[in-house]
Amino acid sequence: MLIEPLLAVVLAQLAGRVPGIFFGLPLLALASLIFAATHHEDPAAIGYAAVHWMVWLGGMLGAVLAVVLLLGWFA
């Protein structure tokens, strides 16, 4: 498929521009899991809440990253 090589190229370009992104992704997952586990006791609820918080945190941090990259690109 065409998507797999394209995804590899995009990830390589992103890793070149943002060197700490692959260090930050596990931290994002861990922070989401810890936050979810402090608010729920049921393992299924923890898993659902962890995904929910990962999407929220990833979305906010991704938006900030996009703004910073665009500012750096146009500056």
N, CA, C and O atoms as a Maestro MAE file, in Angstrom:
{
 s_m_m2io_version
 :::
 2.0.0
}

f_m_ct {
 s_m_title
 :::
 protein
 m_atom[300] {
  # First column is atom index #
  i_m_mmod_type
  r_m_x_coord
  r_m_y_coord
  r_m_z_coord
  i_m_residue_number
  s_m_chain_name
  s_m_pdb_residue_name
  s_m_pdb_atom_name
  i_m_atomic_number
  :::
  1 25 0.822 -1.184 0.000 1 A "MET " " N  " 7
  2 3 0.000 0.000 0.000 1 A "MET " " CA " 6
  3 2 0.864 1.245 0.000 1 A "MET " " C  " 6
  4 15 2.020 1.215 0.424 1 A "MET " " O  " 8
  5 25 0.307 2.309 -0.467 2 A "LEU " " N  " 7
  6 3 1.017 3.581 -0.561 2 A "LEU " " CA " 6
  7 2 1.117 4.276 0.788 2 A "LEU " " C  " 6
  8 15 2.030 5.074 1.003 2 A "LEU " " O  " 8
  9 25 0.199 3.989 1.693 3 A "ILE " " N  " 7
  10 3 0.150 4.711 2.961 3 A "ILE " " CA " 6
  11 2 1.340 4.362 3.851 3 A "ILE " " C  " 6
  12 15 1.866 5.242 4.532 3 A "ILE " " O  " 8
  13 25 1.772 3.120 3.864 4 A "GLU " " N  " 7
  14 3 2.860 2.709 4.750 4 A "GLU " " CA " 6
  15 2 4.176 3.422 4.446 4 A "GLU " " C  " 6
  16 15 4.802 3.924 5.379 4 A "GLU " " O  " 8
  17 25 4.636 3.495 3.184 5 A "PRO " " N  " 7
  18 3 5.868 4.247 2.934 5 A "PRO " " CA " 6
  19 2 5.698 5.740 3.207 5 A "PRO " " C  " 6
  20 15 6.626 6.403 3.669 5 A "PRO " " O  " 8
  21 25 4.513 6.261 2.920 6 A "LEU " " N  " 7
  22 3 4.259 7.675 3.165 6 A "LEU " " CA " 6
  23 2 4.291 7.973 4.657 6 A "LEU " " C  " 6
  24 15 4.831 8.997 5.077 6 A "LEU " " O  " 8
  25 25 3.720 7.088 5.453 7 A "LEU " " N  " 7
  26 3 3.739 7.264 6.901 7 A "LEU " " CA " 6
  27 2 5.167 7.214 7.437 7 A "LEU " " C  " 6
  28 15 5.521 7.986 8.327 7 A "LEU " " O  " 8
  29 25 5.978 6.323 6.907 8 A "ALA " " N  " 7
  30 3 7.377 6.232 7.335 8 A "ALA " " CA " 6
  31 2 8.132 7.509 7.006 8 A "ALA " " C  " 6
  32 15 8.941 7.976 7.809 8 A "ALA " " O  " 8
  33 25 7.878 8.077 5.840 9 A "VAL " " N  " 7
  34 3 8.546 9.325 5.447 9 A "VAL " " CA " 6
  35 2 8.098 10.469 6.345 9 A "VAL " " C  " 6
  36 15 8.920 11.274 6.784 9 A "VAL " " O  " 8
  37 25 6.806 10.545 6.618 10 A "VAL " " N  " 7
  38 3 6.288 11.616 7.477 10 A "VAL " " CA " 6
  39 2 6.859 11.494 8.886 10 A "VAL " " C  " 6
  40 15 7.261 12.499 9.473 10 A "VAL " " O  " 8
  41 25 6.903 10.291 9.435 11 A "LEU " " N  " 7
  42 3 7.475 10.100 10.772 11 A "LEU " " CA " 6
  43 2 8.962 10.432 10.805 11 A "LEU " " C  " 6
  44 15 9.446 11.002 11.783 11 A "LEU " " O  " 8
  45 25 9.686 10.087 9.754 12 A "ALA " " N  " 7
  46 3 11.112 10.409 9.699 12 A "ALA " " CA " 6
  47 2 11.324 11.914 9.630 12 A "ALA " " C  " 6
  48 15 12.215 12.443 10.294 12 A "ALA " " O  " 8
  49 25 10.520 12.606 8.840 13 A "GLN " " N  " 7
  50 3 10.630 14.061 8.754 13 A "GLN " " CA " 6
  51 2 10.273 14.711 10.088 13 A "GLN " " C  " 6
  52 15 10.936 15.654 10.520 13 A "GLN " " O  " 8
  53 25 9.230 14.210 10.735 14 A "LEU " " N  " 7
  54 3 8.819 14.759 12.018 14 A "LEU " " CA " 6
  55 2 9.885 14.510 13.079 14 A "LEU " " C  " 6
  56 15 10.151 15.387 13.901 14 A "LEU " " O  " 8
  57 25 10.494 13.340 13.073 15 A "ALA " " N  " 7
  58 3 11.552 13.033 14.038 15 A "ALA " " CA " 6
  59 2 12.772 13.904 13.801 15 A "ALA " " C  " 6
  60 15 13.479 14.252 14.747 15 A "ALA " " O  " 8
  61 25 13.028 14.259 12.549 16 A "GLY " " N  " 7
  62 3 14.149 15.136 12.252 16 A "GLY " " CA " 6
  63 2 13.912 16.561 12.711 16 A "GLY " " C  " 6
  64 15 14.847 17.243 13.131 16 A "GLY " " O  " 8
  65 25 12.676 17.016 12.637 17 A "ARG " " N  " 7
  66 3 12.349 18.389 13.030 17 A "ARG " " CA " 6
  67 2 12.091 18.518 14.522 17 A "ARG " " C  " 6
  68 15 12.379 19.555 15.119 17 A "ARG " " O  " 8
  69 25 11.550 17.467 15.124 18 A "VAL " " N  " 7
  70 3 11.220 17.483 16.551 18 A "VAL " " CA " 6
  71 2 11.904 16.280 17.191 18 A "VAL " " C  " 6
  72 15 11.295 15.215 17.290 18 A "VAL " " O  " 8
  73 25 13.156 16.424 17.629 19 A "PRO " " N  " 7
  74 3 13.914 15.256 18.081 19 A "PRO " " CA " 6
  75 2 13.350 14.571 19.323 19 A "PRO " " C  " 6
  76 15 13.576 13.374 19.502 19 A "PRO " " O  " 8
  77 25 12.638 15.267 20.172 20 A "GLY " " N  " 7
  78 3 12.138 14.655 21.395 20 A "GLY " " CA " 6
  79 2 10.758 14.045 21.280 20 A "GLY " " C  " 6
  80 15 10.181 13.645 22.292 20 A "GLY " " O  " 8
  81 25 10.209 13.961 20.072 21 A "ILE " " N  " 7
  82 3 8.824 13.495 19.949 21 A "ILE " " CA " 6
  83 2 8.682 12.025 20.334 21 A "ILE " " C  " 6
  84 15 7.678 11.651 20.940 21 A "ILE " " O  " 8
  85 25 9.640 11.197 20.004 22 A "PHE " " N  " 7
  86 3 9.528 9.783 20.348 22 A "PHE " " CA " 6
  87 2 9.852 9.538 21.819 22 A "PHE " " C  " 6
  88 15 9.531 8.478 22.356 22 A "PHE " " O  " 8
  89 25 10.480 10.504 22.469 23 A "PHE " " N  " 7
  90 3 10.675 10.442 23.912 23 A "PHE " " CA " 6
  91 2 9.403 10.887 24.625 23 A "PHE " " C  " 6
  92 15 9.085 10.390 25.706 23 A "PHE " " O  " 8
  93 25 8.683 11.817 24.024 24 A "GLY " " N  " 7
  94 3 7.487 12.366 24.650 24 A "GLY " " CA " 6
  95 2 6.262 11.489 24.536 24 A "GLY " " C  " 6
  96 15 5.388 11.551 25.401 24 A "GLY " " O  " 8
  97 25 6.167 10.672 23.500 25 A "LEU " " N  " 7
  98 3 4.979 9.838 23.319 25 A "LEU " " CA " 6
  99 2 4.774 8.828 24.455 25 A "LEU " " C  " 6
  100 15 3.649 8.691 24.936 25 A "LEU " " O  " 8
  101 25 5.813 8.117 24.900 26 A "PRO " " N  " 7
  102 3 5.598 7.227 26.058 26 A "PRO " " CA " 6
  103 2 5.252 7.997 27.333 26 A "PRO " " C  " 6
  104 15 4.499 7.499 28.170 26 A "PRO " " O  " 8
  105 25 5.791 9.196 27.485 27 A "LEU " " N  " 7
  106 3 5.445 10.004 28.652 27 A "LEU " " CA " 6
  107 2 3.987 10.437 28.607 27 A "LEU " " C  " 6
  108 15 3.322 10.492 29.642 27 A "LEU " " O  " 8
  109 25 3.490 10.741 27.422 28 A "LEU " " N  " 7
  110 3 2.084 11.091 27.249 28 A "LEU " " CA " 6
  111 2 1.193 9.905 27.618 28 A "LEU " " C  " 6
  112 15 0.186 10.067 28.308 28 A "LEU " " O  " 8
  113 25 1.565 8.726 27.159 29 A "ALA " " N  " 7
  114 3 0.789 7.524 27.482 29 A "ALA " " CA " 6
  115 2 0.825 7.233 28.980 29 A "ALA " " C  " 6
  116 15 -0.196 6.880 29.570 29 A "ALA " " O  " 8
  117 25 1.982 7.379 29.588 30 A "LEU " " N  " 7
  118 3 2.113 7.112 31.019 30 A "LEU " " CA " 6
  119 2 1.339 8.128 31.849 30 A "LEU " " C  " 6
  120 15 0.676 7.755 32.817 30 A "LEU " " O  " 8
  121 25 1.413 9.398 31.489 31 A "ALA " " N  " 7
  122 3 0.661 10.424 32.219 31 A "ALA " " CA " 6
  123 2 -0.838 10.174 32.111 31 A "ALA " " C  " 6
  124 15 -1.565 10.336 33.090 31 A "ALA " " O  " 8
  125 25 -1.301 9.785 30.938 32 A "SER " " N  " 7
  126 3 -2.722 9.496 30.753 32 A "SER " " CA " 6
  127 2 -3.149 8.297 31.584 32 A "SER " " C  " 6
  128 15 -4.219 8.311 32.192 32 A "SER " " O  " 8
  129 25 -2.325 7.268 31.613 33 A "LEU " " N  " 7
  130 3 -2.650 6.068 32.386 33 A "LEU " " CA " 6
  131 2 -2.683 6.363 33.881 33 A "LEU " " C  " 6
  132 15 -3.587 5.908 34.582 33 A "LEU " " O  " 8
  133 25 -1.716 7.113 34.369 34 A "ILE " " N  " 7
  134 3 -1.679 7.450 35.795 34 A "ILE " " CA " 6
  135 2 -2.866 8.326 36.169 34 A "ILE " " C  " 6
  136 15 -3.495 8.110 37.204 34 A "ILE " " O  " 8
  137 25 -3.176 9.310 35.337 35 A "PHE " " N  " 7
  138 3 -4.312 10.183 35.618 35 A "PHE " " CA " 6
  139 2 -5.611 9.393 35.635 35 A "PHE " " C  " 6
  140 15 -6.457 9.602 36.505 35 A "PHE " " O  " 8
  141 25 -5.772 8.485 34.677 36 A "ALA " " N  " 7
  142 3 -6.989 7.669 34.631 36 A "ALA " " CA " 6
  143 2 -7.067 6.729 35.830 36 A "ALA " " C  " 6
  144 15 -8.147 6.515 36.381 36 A "ALA " " O  " 8
  145 25 -5.939 6.171 36.232 37 A "ALA " " N  " 7
  146 3 -5.937 5.224 37.348 37 A "ALA " " CA " 6
  147 2 -6.224 5.905 38.682 37 A "ALA " " C  " 6
  148 15 -6.716 5.260 39.608 37 A "ALA " " O  " 8
  149 25 -5.925 7.200 38.794 38 A "THR " " N  " 7
  150 3 -6.226 7.901 40.039 38 A "THR " " CA " 6
  151 2 -7.696 8.277 40.141 38 A "THR " " C  " 6
  152 15 -8.163 8.651 41.217 38 A "THR " " O  " 8
  153 25 -8.429 8.183 39.040 39 A "HIS " " N  " 7
  154 3 -9.837 8.564 39.052 39 A "HIS " " CA " 6
  155 2 -10.794 7.374 38.936 39 A "HIS " " C  " 6
  156 15 -11.999 7.544 39.121 39 A "HIS " " O  " 8
  157 25 -10.293 6.188 38.638 40 A "HIS " " N  " 7
  158 3 -11.153 5.022 38.441 40 A "HIS " " CA " 6
  159 2 -10.535 3.810 39.127 40 A "HIS " " C  " 6
  160 15 -9.322 3.746 39.330 40 A "HIS " " O  " 8
  161 25 -11.391 2.847 39.482 41 A "GLU " " N  " 7
  162 3 -10.919 1.599 40.080 41 A "GLU " " CA " 6
  163 2 -11.093 0.411 39.153 41 A "GLU " " C  " 6
  164 15 -10.326 -0.548 39.233 41 A "GLU " " O  " 8
  165 25 -12.074 0.454 38.284 42 A "ASP " " N  " 7
  166 3 -12.351 -0.642 37.355 42 A "ASP " " CA " 6
  167 2 -11.324 -0.629 36.219 42 A "ASP " " C  " 6
  168 15 -11.126 0.414 35.596 42 A "ASP " " O  " 8
  169 25 -10.664 -1.760 35.930 43 A "PRO " " N  " 7
  170 3 -9.662 -1.784 34.860 43 A "PRO " " CA " 6
  171 2 -10.205 -1.355 33.495 43 A "PRO " " C  " 6
  172 15 -9.499 -0.703 32.725 43 A "PRO " " O  " 8
  173 25 -11.446 -1.714 33.194 44 A "ALA " " N  " 7
  174 3 -12.023 -1.300 31.909 44 A "ALA " " CA " 6
  175 2 -12.207 0.212 31.866 44 A "ALA " " C  " 6
  176 15 -11.955 0.846 30.842 44 A "ALA " " O  " 8
  177 25 -12.646 0.783 32.979 45 A "ALA " " N  " 7
  178 3 -12.820 2.238 33.038 45 A "ALA " " CA " 6
  179 2 -11.473 2.947 32.966 45 A "ALA " " C  " 6
  180 15 -11.364 4.019 32.370 45 A "ALA " " O  " 8
  181 25 -10.452 2.355 33.571 46 A "ILE " " N  " 7
  182 3 -9.111 2.942 33.503 46 A "ILE " " CA " 6
  183 2 -8.621 2.948 32.065 46 A "ILE " " C  " 6
  184 15 -8.072 3.947 31.599 46 A "ILE " " O  " 8
  185 25 -8.813 1.842 31.360 47 A "GLY " " N  " 7
  186 3 -8.382 1.776 29.960 47 A "GLY " " CA " 6
  187 2 -9.104 2.783 29.090 47 A "GLY " " C  " 6
  188 15 -8.481 3.454 28.267 47 A "GLY " " O  " 8
  189 25 -10.416 2.898 29.263 48 A "TYR " " N  " 7
  190 3 -11.196 3.858 28.479 48 A "TYR " " CA " 6
  191 2 -10.774 5.289 28.796 48 A "TYR " " C  " 6
  192 15 -10.595 6.103 27.891 48 A "TYR " " O  " 8
  193 25 -10.614 5.595 30.092 49 A "ALA " " N  " 7
  194 3 -10.225 6.946 30.487 49 A "ALA " " CA " 6
  195 2 -8.804 7.269 30.035 49 A "ALA " " C  " 6
  196 15 -8.517 8.412 29.677 49 A "ALA " " O  " 8
  197 25 -7.913 6.280 30.046 50 A "ALA " " N  " 7
  198 3 -6.540 6.523 29.592 50 A "ALA " " CA " 6
  199 2 -6.521 6.901 28.115 50 A "ALA " " C  " 6
  200 15 -5.805 7.820 27.717 50 A "ALA " " O  " 8
  201 25 -7.300 6.203 27.311 51 A "VAL " " N  " 7
  202 3 -7.381 6.553 25.885 51 A "VAL " " CA " 6
  203 2 -8.000 7.936 25.721 51 A "VAL " " C  " 6
  204 15 -7.546 8.732 24.899 51 A "VAL " " O  " 8
  205 25 -9.033 8.218 26.503 52 A "HIS " " N  " 7
  206 3 -9.688 9.526 26.443 52 A "HIS " " CA " 6
  207 2 -8.704 10.650 26.763 52 A "HIS " " C  " 6
  208 15 -8.626 11.635 26.030 52 A "HIS " " O  " 8
  209 25 -7.958 10.504 27.849 53 A "TRP " " N  " 7
  210 3 -7.004 11.537 28.227 53 A "TRP " " CA " 6
  211 2 -5.831 11.611 27.265 53 A "TRP " " C  " 6
  212 15 -5.280 12.690 27.049 53 A "TRP " " O  " 8
  213 25 -5.438 10.480 26.682 54 A "MET " " N  " 7
  214 3 -4.351 10.503 25.709 54 A "MET " " CA " 6
  215 2 -4.752 11.308 24.477 54 A "MET " " C  " 6
  216 15 -3.945 12.055 23.923 54 A "MET " " O  " 8
  217 25 -6.000 11.151 24.055 55 A "VAL " " N  " 7
  218 3 -6.489 11.921 22.905 55 A "VAL " " CA " 6
  219 2 -6.529 13.405 23.246 55 A "VAL " " C  " 6
  220 15 -6.108 14.237 22.443 55 A "VAL " " O  " 8
  221 25 -7.034 13.742 24.432 56 A "TRP " " N  " 7
  222 3 -7.106 15.146 24.825 56 A "TRP " " CA " 6
  223 2 -5.709 15.765 24.950 56 A "TRP " " C  " 6
  224 15 -5.442 16.818 24.371 56 A "TRP " " O  " 8
  225 25 -4.832 15.120 25.696 57 A "LEU " " N  " 7
  226 3 -3.484 15.665 25.874 57 A "LEU " " CA " 6
  227 2 -2.711 15.693 24.558 57 A "LEU " " C  " 6
  228 15 -2.023 16.667 24.254 57 A "LEU " " O  " 8
  229 25 -2.828 14.624 23.786 58 A "GLY " " N  " 7
  230 3 -2.153 14.588 22.490 58 A "GLY " " CA " 6
  231 2 -2.675 15.653 21.546 58 A "GLY " " C  " 6
  232 15 -1.907 16.245 20.787 58 A "GLY " " O  " 8
  233 25 -3.972 15.900 21.588 59 A "GLY " " N  " 7
  234 3 -4.549 16.946 20.749 59 A "GLY " " CA " 6
  235 2 -4.060 18.329 21.132 59 A "GLY " " C  " 6
  236 15 -3.712 19.135 20.269 59 A "GLY " " O  " 8
  237 25 -4.034 18.601 22.426 60 A "MET " " N  " 7
  238 3 -3.559 19.918 22.873 60 A "MET " " CA " 6
  239 2 -2.073 20.098 22.575 60 A "MET " " C  " 6
  240 15 -1.661 21.132 22.050 60 A "MET " " O  " 8
  241 25 -1.282 19.100 22.909 61 A "LEU " " N  " 7
  242 3 0.154 19.199 22.645 61 A "LEU " " CA " 6
  243 2 0.447 19.199 21.150 61 A "LEU " " C  " 6
  244 15 1.378 19.867 20.700 61 A "LEU " " O  " 8
  245 25 -0.343 18.451 20.377 62 A "GLY " " N  " 7
  246 3 -0.180 18.454 18.925 62 A "GLY " " CA " 6
  247 2 -0.506 19.802 18.319 62 A "GLY " " C  " 6
  248 15 0.158 20.236 17.378 62 A "GLY " " O  " 8
  249 25 -1.529 20.476 18.849 63 A "ALA " " N  " 7
  250 3 -1.873 21.813 18.355 63 A "ALA " " CA " 6
  251 2 -0.757 22.805 18.659 63 A "ALA " " C  " 6
  252 15 -0.407 23.631 17.816 63 A "ALA " " O  " 8
  253 25 -0.203 22.723 19.859 64 A "VAL " " N  " 7
  254 3 0.921 23.601 20.208 64 A "VAL " " CA " 6
  255 2 2.120 23.300 19.315 64 A "VAL " " C  " 6
  256 15 2.789 24.220 18.845 64 A "VAL " " O  " 8
  257 25 2.394 22.025 19.079 65 A "LEU " " N  " 7
  258 3 3.500 21.643 18.201 65 A "LEU " " CA " 6
  259 2 3.290 22.176 16.794 65 A "LEU " " C  " 6
  260 15 4.228 22.675 16.171 65 A "LEU " " O  " 8
  261 25 2.064 22.073 16.287 66 A "ALA " " N  " 7
  262 3 1.774 22.571 14.941 66 A "ALA " " CA " 6
  263 2 1.986 24.073 14.856 66 A "ALA " " C  " 6
  264 15 2.536 24.566 13.871 66 A "ALA " " O  " 8
  265 25 1.559 24.806 15.876 67 A "VAL " " N  " 7
  266 3 1.744 26.262 15.876 67 A "VAL " " CA " 6
  267 2 3.225 26.610 15.914 67 A "VAL " " C  " 6
  268 15 3.679 27.481 15.173 67 A "VAL " " O  " 8
  269 25 3.975 25.937 16.770 68 A "VAL " " N  " 7
  270 3 5.411 26.216 16.871 68 A "VAL " " CA " 6
  271 2 6.128 25.875 15.567 68 A "VAL " " C  " 6
  272 15 6.985 26.636 15.117 68 A "VAL " " O  " 8
  273 25 5.787 24.737 14.953 69 A "LEU " " N  " 7
  274 3 6.416 24.373 13.683 69 A "LEU " " CA " 6
  275 2 6.061 25.361 12.581 69 A "LEU " " C  " 6
  276 15 6.918 25.722 11.774 69 A "LEU " " O  " 8
  277 25 4.805 25.802 12.539 70 A "LEU " " N  " 7
  278 3 4.410 26.784 11.526 70 A "LEU " " CA " 6
  279 2 5.092 28.123 11.754 70 A "LEU " " C  " 6
  280 15 5.524 28.767 10.798 70 A "LEU " " O  " 8
  281 25 5.193 28.550 13.006 71 A "LEU " " N  " 7
  282 3 5.903 29.797 13.287 71 A "LEU " " CA " 6
  283 2 7.374 29.690 12.903 71 A "LEU " " C  " 6
  284 15 7.942 30.630 12.347 71 A "LEU " " O  " 8
  285 25 7.985 28.561 13.194 72 A "GLY " " N  " 7
  286 3 9.379 28.363 12.807 72 A "GLY " " CA " 6
  287 2 9.557 28.271 11.307 72 A "GLY " " C  " 6
  288 15 10.588 28.682 10.775 72 A "GLY " " O  " 8
  289 25 8.565 27.739 10.626 73 A "TRP " " N  " 7
  290 3 8.663 27.586 9.179 73 A "TRP " " CA " 6
  291 2 8.499 28.923 8.467 73 A "TRP " " C  " 6
  292 15 9.202 29.201 7.496 73 A "TRP " " O  " 8
  293 25 7.572 29.753 8.946 74 A "PHE " " N  " 7
  294 3 7.306 31.029 8.294 74 A "PHE " " CA " 6
  295 2 8.202 32.154 8.794 74 A "PHE " " C  " 6
  296 15 8.221 33.228 8.193 74 A "PHE " " O  " 8
  297 25 8.939 31.941 9.870 75 A "ALA " " N  " 7
  298 3 9.793 33.008 10.403 75 A "ALA " " CA " 6
  299 2 11.081 33.128 9.630 75 A "ALA " " C  " 6
  300 15 11.914 33.978 9.946 75 A "ALA " " O  " 8
  :::
 }
 m_bond[299] {
  # First column is bond index #
  i_m_from
  i_m_to
  i_m_order
  :::
  1 1 2 1
  2 2 3 1
  3 3 4 2
  4 3 5 1
  5 5 6 1
  6 6 7 1
  7 7 8 2
  8 7 9 1
  9 9 10 1
  10 10 11 1
  11 11 12 2
  12 11 13 1
  13 13 14 1
  14 14 15 1
  15 15 16 2
  16 15 17 1
  17 17 18 1
  18 18 19 1
  19 19 20 2
  20 19 21 1
  21 21 22 1
  22 22 23 1
  23 23 24 2
  24 23 25 1
  25 25 26 1
  26 26 27 1
  27 27 28 2
  28 27 29 1
  29 29 30 1
  30 30 31 1
  31 31 32 2
  32 31 33 1
  33 33 34 1
  34 34 35 1
  35 35 36 2
  36 35 37 1
  37 37 38 1
  38 38 39 1
  39 39 40 2
  40 39 41 1
  41 41 42 1
  42 42 43 1
  43 43 44 2
  44 43 45 1
  45 45 46 1
  46 46 47 1
  47 47 48 2
  48 47 49 1
  49 49 50 1
  50 50 51 1
  51 51 52 2
  52 51 53 1
  53 53 54 1
  54 54 55 1
  55 55 56 2
  56 55 57 1
  57 57 58 1
  58 58 59 1
  59 59 60 2
  60 59 61 1
  61 61 62 1
  62 62 63 1
  63 63 64 2
  64 63 65 1
  65 65 66 1
  66 66 67 1
  67 67 68 2
  68 67 69 1
  69 69 70 1
  70 70 71 1
  71 71 72 2
  72 71 73 1
  73 73 74 1
  74 74 75 1
  75 75 76 2
  76 75 77 1
  77 77 78 1
  78 78 79 1
  79 79 80 2
  80 79 81 1
  81 81 82 1
  82 82 83 1
  83 83 84 2
  84 83 85 1
  85 85 86 1
  86 86 87 1
  87 87 88 2
  88 87 89 1
  89 89 90 1
  90 90 91 1
  91 91 92 2
  92 91 93 1
  93 93 94 1
  94 94 95 1
  95 95 96 2
  96 95 97 1
  97 97 98 1
  98 98 99 1
  99 99 100 2
  100 99 101 1
  101 101 102 1
  102 102 103 1
  103 103 104 2
  104 103 105 1
  105 105 106 1
  106 106 107 1
  107 107 108 2
  108 107 109 1
  109 109 110 1
  110 110 111 1
  111 111 112 2
  112 111 113 1
  113 113 114 1
  114 114 115 1
  115 115 116 2
  116 115 117 1
  117 117 118 1
  118 118 119 1
  119 119 120 2
  120 119 121 1
  121 121 122 1
  122 122 123 1
  123 123 124 2
  124 123 125 1
  125 125 126 1
  126 126 127 1
  127 127 128 2
  128 127 129 1
  129 129 130 1
  130 130 131 1
  131 131 132 2
  132 131 133 1
  133 133 134 1
  134 134 135 1
  135 135 136 2
  136 135 137 1
  137 137 138 1
  138 138 139 1
  139 139 140 2
  140 139 141 1
  141 141 142 1
  142 142 143 1
  143 143 144 2
  144 143 145 1
  145 145 146 1
  146 146 147 1
  147 147 148 2
  148 147 149 1
  149 149 150 1
  150 150 151 1
  151 151 152 2
  152 151 153 1
  153 153 154 1
  154 154 155 1
  155 155 156 2
  156 155 157 1
  157 157 158 1
  158 158 159 1
  159 159 160 2
  160 159 161 1
  161 161 162 1
  162 162 163 1
  163 163 164 2
  164 163 165 1
  165 165 166 1
  166 166 167 1
  167 167 168 2
  168 167 169 1
  169 169 170 1
  170 170 171 1
  171 171 172 2
  172 171 173 1
  173 173 174 1
  174 174 175 1
  175 175 176 2
  176 175 177 1
  177 177 178 1
  178 178 179 1
  179 179 180 2
  180 179 181 1
  181 181 182 1
  182 182 183 1
  183 183 184 2
  184 183 185 1
  185 185 186 1
  186 186 187 1
  187 187 188 2
  188 187 189 1
  189 189 190 1
  190 190 191 1
  191 191 192 2
  192 191 193 1
  193 193 194 1
  194 194 195 1
  195 195 196 2
  196 195 197 1
  197 197 198 1
  198 198 199 1
  199 199 200 2
  200 199 201 1
  201 201 202 1
  202 202 203 1
  203 203 204 2
  204 203 205 1
  205 205 206 1
  206 206 207 1
  207 207 208 2
  208 207 209 1
  209 209 210 1
  210 210 211 1
  211 211 212 2
  212 211 213 1
  213 213 214 1
  214 214 215 1
  215 215 216 2
  216 215 217 1
  217 217 218 1
  218 218 219 1
  219 219 220 2
  220 219 221 1
  221 221 222 1
  222 222 223 1
  223 223 224 2
  224 223 225 1
  225 225 226 1
  226 226 227 1
  227 227 228 2
  228 227 229 1
  229 229 230 1
  230 230 231 1
  231 231 232 2
  232 231 233 1
  233 233 234 1
  234 234 235 1
  235 235 236 2
  236 235 237 1
  237 237 238 1
  238 238 239 1
  239 239 240 2
  240 239 241 1
  241 241 242 1
  242 242 243 1
  243 243 244 2
  244 243 245 1
  245 245 246 1
  246 246 247 1
  247 247 248 2
  248 247 249 1
  249 249 250 1
  250 250 251 1
  251 251 252 2
  252 251 253 1
  253 253 254 1
  254 254 255 1
  255 255 256 2
  256 255 257 1
  257 257 258 1
  258 258 259 1
  259 259 260 2
  260 259 261 1
  261 261 262 1
  262 262 263 1
  263 263 264 2
  264 263 265 1
  265 265 266 1
  266 266 267 1
  267 267 268 2
  268 267 269 1
  269 269 270 1
  270 270 271 1
  271 271 272 2
  272 271 273 1
  273 273 274 1
  274 274 275 1
  275 275 276 2
  276 275 277 1
  277 277 278 1
  278 278 279 1
  279 279 280 2
  280 279 281 1
  281 281 282 1
  282 282 283 1
  283 283 284 2
  284 283 285 1
  285 285 286 1
  286 286 287 1
  287 287 288 2
  288 287 289 1
  289 289 290 1
  290 290 291 1
  291 291 292 2
  292 291 293 1
  293 293 294 1
  294 294 295 1
  295 295 296 2
  296 295 297 1
  297 297 298 1
  298 298 299 1
  299 299 300 2
  :::
 }
}
